[in-house]
Amino acid sequence: MKIVLTIVGMDKVGIIAKVSNALAGMNINIININQNIMQGFFNMVLIAEMSEESAPLAVAKETMTKLGEEIGVEIRLQSEEIFTAMHRI
């Protein structure tokens, strides 16, 4: 299953490293990252693949939400289907 992570917050050193390490620890494979920084704000959309060996979706969501709180950014993890449905025009 593909998932979409959106990450928004003030830019600081280590955001991508901490997010990618957390995903690797849950056996979630990063497929694509698009990130930019505008006027000090960090914005990233990350597409990843979960397999049967990955942590359950609910655990991954909770883990990433807690990580976001720890590093001072908002991290939202959704299944690709939910993300696409929410952003369809």
Backbone torsions as a table, in degrees:
resi	resn	phi	psi	omega
1	MET	NA	138.3	175.7
2	LYS	-90.2	145.9	177.1
3	ILE	-128.2	158.8	177.6
4	VAL	-122.8	126.8	172.7
5	LEU	-108.8	132.6	170.6
6	THR	-115.3	135.1	-176.6
7	ILE	-131.4	125.5	-178.3
8	VAL	-137.4	138.3	176.1
9	GLY	167.2	-178.0	176.8
10	MET	-67.9	137.4	-179.0
11	ASP	-67.3	141.1	174.5
12	LYS	-158.9	161.7	-178.8
13	VAL	-65.9	135.0	169.5
14	GLY	98.2	-1.0	-177.3
15	ILE	-59.8	-53.4	-177.1
16	ILE	-63.5	-40.0	179.6
17	ALA	-61.3	-46.3	-177.8
18	LYS	-67.5	-40.4	178.9
19	VAL	-65.8	-47.6	-178.0
20	SER	-66.2	-36.3	175.9
21	ASN	-64.5	-41.3	178.6
22	ALA	-63.6	-42.1	178.6
23	LEU	-64.7	-43.8	179.0
24	ALA	-60.6	-38.6	179.2
25	GLY	-64.6	-21.6	177.4
26	MET	-102.0	11.0	-179.9
27	ASN	59.6	41.9	177.1
28	ILE	-109.2	126.1	-174.5
29	ASN	-94.4	124.9	177.9
30	ILE	-77.0	131.7	179.7
31	ILE	-103.5	-41.6	-175.1
32	ASN	-153.1	141.5	175.2
33	ILE	-130.1	132.7	172.6
34	ASN	-128.0	117.0	-177.5
35	GLN	-139.1	150.9	173.8
36	ASN	-150.1	164.8	178.2
37	ILE	-127.3	124.0	178.4
38	MET	-127.4	120.0	177.7
39	GLN	49.5	42.5	176.7
40	GLY	85.8	-3.6	177.9
41	PHE	-97.1	129.1	177.8
42	PHE	-90.3	133.2	179.0
43	ASN	-139.2	125.5	-178.9
44	MET	-140.7	140.4	169.9
45	VAL	-120.2	126.0	-175.8
46	LEU	-125.0	129.6	175.3
47	ILE	-105.1	133.1	-178.7
48	ALA	-139.0	165.2	-178.9
49	GLU	-117.8	127.8	174.1
50	MET	-103.5	140.6	178.0
51	SER	-118.0	-175.6	178.3
52	GLU	-65.2	-24.6	179.4
53	GLU	-83.3	-9.5	-178.7
54	SER	-75.5	161.7	173.2
55	ALA	-61.3	151.9	176.0
56	PRO	-59.3	152.5	-177.4
57	LEU	-55.0	-44.0	-179.0
58	ALA	-62.4	-39.3	178.5
59	VAL	-67.5	-42.6	179.0
60	ALA	-62.0	-43.7	178.2
61	LYS	-59.6	-48.3	-179.0
62	GLU	-62.9	-43.0	179.7
63	THR	-61.1	-45.0	-177.6
64	MET	-72.0	-34.7	176.1
65	THR	-62.5	-45.5	178.5
66	LYS	-63.9	-41.1	178.1
67	LEU	-60.8	-43.4	178.1
68	GLY	-58.2	-43.0	178.0
69	GLU	-62.7	-40.9	-179.2
70	GLU	-64.3	-38.8	-175.1
71	ILE	-101.1	1.6	172.8
72	GLY	80.7	30.2	174.7
73	VAL	-130.8	165.2	174.9
74	GLU	-98.4	122.8	177.1
75	ILE	-116.3	123.9	177.2
76	ARG	-119.7	125.5	179.3
77	LEU	-113.9	128.5	179.7
78	GLN	-139.4	155.0	171.1
79	SER	-66.8	151.3	-178.9
80	GLU	-58.0	-37.2	-178.7
81	GLU	-63.9	-43.5	178.7
82	ILE	-66.0	-45.5	178.9
83	PHE	-57.9	-46.6	-178.7
84	THR	-63.8	-43.3	179.9
85	ALA	-63.8	-38.2	-178.4
86	MET	-71.7	-25.9	-175.0
87	HIS	-109.6	14.8	178.7
88	ARG	-79.9	135.0	179.8
89	ILE	-93.7	NA	NA
